[in-house]
Amino acid sequence: MNETDMPAVTDNAVAGPADPAPHPTMTAETQTSAQPGPPPAYAPASYGTAYGFAPVVVKSPKKYLWIGLAAGFAGGLLVSVLSAGIGNAIAAASVSTVLPKAVDSCSARDKAGISLGDKDTSLTVDTEGKDDTTGAAMEDLACILRELKVPDSVVAQMDSTSSLQGRQSAEWEELKASWTYHPDSGMKLIVTVAKK
């Protein structure tokens, strides 16, 4: 297009195609007094250029869909990793309190022959034998075993241990136990929180 083909520009007019047809809801009076503004969403593309606005170009939503899906996946992955970490921390905290809770439930924390160690992840119960002057009472041992939910099969194994058998062991839930027995020195039981 050369300069002769271009329409003349006056002080009151903007160069461009002729004004579009009047808006269907506007009267001739309001049409002429209205200030030019952004074109309505339903206006044809030529509407905007008549008033000096570039037509609005809508980008394909596919790009934003992929970005949204990727962000949603990354966010979901982050939440699941954090949840698993917090869940494991809570589980570890509850396991490490099993032994002190059992001792406290039996009111045996300060009794002879009963001691917690390794930041409350191990418990030693040393019962009184014939040659001992001090040691844990069998009632305290029975109470602690009950609070730790020791299976009946393991309790039966402890009851039938003799001095000739040496160290015995068993595991249940998250706990591991080992013990020896001799009539002169009593039973020495060590319970630890199993490391997973």
N, C-alpha and C positions, 0 to 999 in steps of 0.2 A: 504494500500500500504506500503510495507517495503522498506528498503534502496536499496535492489538489484533490485527492479522494477523501481526505479527512473532513468531517463536518466542522463548521465554524463554531468556535467557543465564545459565548457571550458571557457577560458578568454574572448572569442569573442562571446559566445552564452549565451542566457537566457534560463533557463529551461522552458519547456512547450511543447505543441504539435508542430508539424512541422509547418513551415511557411505556410501561406495560399497561394493559387494560386496567381500569379501576378495580380495586378490591371489591368483592361482591358484598361485603357488609358495610363498606364505607360509602357515604354519600359523596357527591361531587364537591360539596363544601368542605367536608372533613378531609377528603383526598388532597385538596390543594393546600389546606392549612397544616397538614401533618408534616412533621419534620422527617427527613429521610432517616431511617434507622436500619438495623440489621434485618435482612429479609426473614419473613416467617418461614417455619419449617416446611410448609406446603407450597411455597412459591417456586416457580420454575427457575432454572439456573440463570436466565437472562435478567431476572428481577434484580439480583445483586449487582450485576455489572451496570445496570441503568442508573444506580445511585452511587456508583464508585466503589462498591464492595466486591471483593473476589468471591466467587462461588465457594461454598464449603465443600471440601472433599473429605469423605468419610473413608478412613483406612479400613482395610479388611480386619475383622475381629479375630481371625485365626491366629495372628501373631500374639494378640493379648490372651487368647485362650490358652496357648501353649505356655506363655509366661505364667498365667494363673495356675495352670496345672502343675508346673514345675515348682512354683512357690508353695502350693498346697502340699505337694509330696515332700518337699524339704522340711516344711513346718511339721508335718505329721511324723516324719522320721525323727526330728529333733525332740518332739514331745515323747515319743515312745522310748527313745534312748534315755531321756531324763527320768521318765517314769520307772524304767527298769533299774536305773541307778539308785533312785530314791527307795524303790521297793526292796532292793538288795540291802541297802543301808538299814532300813527298818527291820528287815528279817535278821540281819546280823546283830542289831542292837537287842532284839528280843531273845535271840539265842544266847547272847552273852549274859543275860539276866536270869536264865533258867536256874543256874546253880545257886546264886545268892537268894533267889526267891524261895527255893526249896529249904535252904538252911534257915531263913527267917521265918518261914511258915511253921517250922518245927521248934522255933525258939532255941536254936542250937548254935547261934553265931559265936558266942563267947564260951562255949563249953569245951572242956578238955578233949583232945583227940580229934577235933573237927576244925579244919582250916581251909580257907579259900586262897587261891594263888593265881598267878598269871593273869592279873586284871580280871578276876572273877571268871576265868574260863577253865579253871581246874579246882577240884574239891578232893580233899584227902580226909578219910574217916578211918581212924585207928582205934579199934575197940579194945577194951581192957581184957587181957588174958590172965592166966593163973599167976604168972610171974610179974605182972604189971601192977603198979600202985595207982596209976591213973589211966584214963582212956575213955573213949566214948561209950555210952550205954547202948546196949542192943536196941532199946526202945527208940533212941535217937536215930540209929542206923535204919531201923524199919520205917520210921516216919519219913526220913529223907528219900529212901527208895520208893515209897508210896508217892511222894510229891514229884519225884522225877519220872513217874509213870514207867517204872522198870517192868518189863513184861514178866508174867508169872514164870515162864521158862527160865529166864535169867535168874530170878530169885531162887528157884529150885536148884539151879546149877551152883549158886553161891552157898546154899544150905548144905549141899552134898560135897563141897570141896574139902579134901583132907590135906594134911600137911605133906603127904607124899606126892601130891599132884603138882606142886609148884604154882607158878603164876598162871591164872586163868584170865580169860578176857571175853567180852561180848560188846555188841553195838546195838543200839536201837535209836530210832528217830535221828536226832542230831548229836547224840551222846555216845561216848565210848567209855567202857569201864574195864579195869583190870584189878585183880585182887589175889591175895594169898591168905592162907589160914593156917594157924598153928595153935593148939590149945594153950600153950604157954604164953604166946604173945598176942593172941586174938586175931581178928581179921583186919587186914590193912587193905582198904578199898581206895582206888584213885579213879575219879570220874573226870573226863575232859570233854570239852566241846569239840566235836569232830570238825576238822578243817575241810571245807568243800573246795 
